[in-house]
Amino acid sequence: MGAIHHIWEELLDEASFELFAIHCQSEDHCLAYALNEMCGISLCRDREDLALDASTCFAIFHCKDEVAFQEWTLFRNAGWSLEAGAQAGLFPGQPSEVRRYLIPEKKEVDYFLKVEGGDDPDGLLAKLLSIPRLITAYRLDAAGLKSKLNLIY
C-alpha cells in the first residue's frame, strides 16, 4: 500500500494544474453552465461519480479541449453517505445520511475547479469572479492539501 501511495504522490507532484476553490450556492449543473458560457468550454456531467469509498460519491463535470491542450474538471466538494443506524439519536437503528467532503480540510468550499494545461491562471480567475452566481473564487495550492490524492481523476 505504501508504494502505491508514493507513486500517486509523485504523479500528483509532476502534474501541472491550477486549482480553484469556488464558493457558490447554485446547483452543480447551473455552475457548469455558467462556466461553459464564461470560459468558452463544454463541461459535461460524467456518467459515473467519483467514489472515494463504497458509500460516498461526488458529482464531476469534465471537459477536454484538444485544441488548447487543456483539461477542465469541476468537483463538488460535499457528498452524502448513507450509514447504518447509530445506537443513539432520535431514531436508533435507522440508517442516516452523513455529509462527507472530497477535501475535508476545506469544508467551507462548495466546488473545486481543476484546470490542467492552463497558461493564464490570473485571467481565468478574473473570468470566474465575473460570474454573477459565484460568491467568490480563489486559487489554491494543491501541494498544501492533506487530501490532494482525492483530486487525481
PLY file of the C-alpha trace (Angstrom):
ply
format ascii 1.0
element vertex 153
property float x
property float y
property float z
element edge 152
property int vertex1
property int vertex2
end_header
0.00 0.00 0.00
2.84 2.39 0.78
4.41 2.01 -2.66
1.12 2.76 -4.43
0.56 5.80 -2.23
4.09 7.04 -3.04
3.54 6.60 -6.81
0.28 8.60 -6.70
2.02 11.40 -4.79
4.79 11.52 -7.41
2.21 11.66 -10.21
0.40 14.50 -8.48
3.65 16.40 -7.96
4.57 16.01 -11.64
1.15 17.06 -12.92
0.89 20.76 -13.53
-2.57 22.08 -12.89
-4.26 25.07 -11.36
-6.77 24.51 -8.60
-9.51 27.00 -7.84
-11.82 26.99 -4.83
-15.33 28.17 -5.65
-17.95 29.35 -3.17
-21.34 29.17 -4.86
-24.81 28.20 -3.64
-26.05 27.22 -7.13
-26.65 23.63 -8.14
-23.73 21.93 -9.86
-25.35 21.89 -13.32
-26.08 25.64 -13.08
-22.47 26.36 -12.17
-21.21 24.14 -15.01
-23.45 26.02 -17.46
-22.17 29.39 -16.20
-18.55 28.20 -16.51
-19.24 26.96 -20.04
-20.67 30.34 -21.04
-17.97 32.46 -19.40
-14.91 30.36 -20.28
-15.98 29.02 -23.69
-15.73 25.36 -22.66
-18.09 22.37 -22.68
-18.23 20.87 -19.21
-20.41 17.75 -19.18
-21.50 15.60 -16.26
-19.57 12.33 -16.14
-21.66 9.18 -16.29
-20.05 7.92 -13.11
-19.50 9.98 -9.99
-16.18 9.97 -8.20
-16.45 7.33 -5.46
-13.95 7.58 -2.62
-15.46 4.58 -0.89
-18.41 2.26 -1.39
-20.97 4.67 0.04
-19.76 8.21 -0.82
-19.90 9.75 -4.30
-19.13 13.22 -5.63
-20.53 14.82 -8.79
-17.98 15.55 -11.50
-18.16 17.65 -14.66
-15.37 17.23 -17.18
-14.18 18.83 -20.41
-11.16 18.03 -22.56
-10.14 20.75 -25.01
-7.92 19.04 -27.61
-7.20 22.29 -29.47
-5.97 24.28 -26.45
-4.44 21.19 -24.75
-6.46 21.83 -21.62
-8.49 19.60 -19.35
-11.13 21.04 -17.02
-12.69 19.18 -14.09
-15.34 20.59 -11.75
-15.69 18.68 -8.48
-18.47 19.10 -5.95
-16.83 19.16 -2.51
-19.76 17.84 -0.47
-21.35 14.43 -0.85
-23.75 12.33 1.18
-23.15 8.90 2.58
-25.81 6.55 3.89
-24.57 4.84 7.03
-26.02 2.04 9.11
-28.12 3.02 12.06
-26.50 4.54 15.08
-27.26 3.34 18.58
-28.06 6.81 19.90
-30.10 9.66 18.48
-33.68 10.38 17.56
-34.20 7.21 15.50
-31.88 4.49 16.83
-31.17 1.62 14.47
-32.24 3.55 11.35
-29.81 4.45 8.55
-28.75 8.08 8.49
-27.20 10.40 5.94
-23.77 11.76 6.77
-22.15 14.64 4.92
-18.68 13.80 3.55
-16.15 16.06 1.83
-13.82 15.45 -1.09
-11.28 17.75 0.58
-12.18 17.62 4.30
-9.73 20.33 5.32
-11.64 22.79 3.06
-15.22 22.14 4.21
-16.22 25.72 3.52
-15.54 25.35 -0.24
-18.52 24.31 -2.36
-16.67 23.33 -5.57
-13.16 22.79 -6.87
-12.15 23.57 -10.45
-9.00 21.80 -11.66
-7.51 23.11 -14.91
-4.66 21.17 -16.48
-2.61 22.90 -19.15
-3.85 26.40 -18.40
-1.38 29.19 -19.10
-3.17 32.24 -17.63
-4.47 31.48 -14.12
-4.96 35.16 -13.27
-7.07 35.69 -16.39
-9.13 32.62 -15.56
-9.63 33.83 -12.01
-10.90 37.15 -13.35
-13.41 35.27 -15.53
-14.53 33.19 -12.58
-15.06 36.24 -10.41
-17.18 37.86 -13.14
-19.78 35.05 -12.98
-22.80 36.52 -11.17
-23.72 33.28 -9.38
-20.34 32.94 -7.69
-19.88 34.30 -4.19
-16.10 34.15 -4.54
-13.30 32.12 -6.10
-9.58 31.92 -5.43
-6.54 29.84 -6.29
-5.40 27.05 -4.01
-2.04 25.34 -3.71
-2.79 21.64 -4.13
0.57 20.67 -2.64
-0.54 22.05 0.73
-3.68 19.91 0.92
-3.70 16.73 3.01
-6.36 15.15 0.75
-4.69 16.09 -2.55
-4.82 12.47 -3.74
-8.62 12.77 -3.99
-8.10 15.21 -6.88
-6.49 12.57 -9.09
-9.21 11.69 -11.53
0 1
1 2
2 3
3 4
4 5
5 6
6 7
7 8
8 9
9 10
10 11
11 12
12 13
13 14
14 15
15 16
16 17
17 18
18 19
19 20
20 21
21 22
22 23
23 24
24 25
25 26
26 27
27 28
28 29
29 30
30 31
31 32
32 33
33 34
34 35
35 36
36 37
37 38
38 39
39 40
40 41
41 42
42 43
43 44
44 45
45 46
46 47
47 48
48 49
49 50
50 51
51 52
52 53
53 54
54 55
55 56
56 57
57 58
58 59
59 60
60 61
61 62
62 63
63 64
64 65
65 66
66 67
67 68
68 69
69 70
70 71
71 72
72 73
73 74
74 75
75 76
76 77
77 78
78 79
79 80
80 81
81 82
82 83
83 84
84 85
85 86
86 87
87 88
88 89
89 90
90 91
91 92
92 93
93 94
94 95
95 96
96 97
97 98
98 99
99 100
100 101
101 102
102 103
103 104
104 105
105 106
106 107
107 108
108 109
109 110
110 111
111 112
112 113
113 114
114 115
115 116
116 117
117 118
118 119
119 120
120 121
121 122
122 123
123 124
124 125
125 126
126 127
127 128
128 129
129 130
130 131
131 132
132 133
133 134
134 135
135 136
136 137
137 138
138 139
139 140
140 141
141 142
142 143
143 144
144 145
145 146
146 147
147 148
148 149
149 150
150 151
151 152
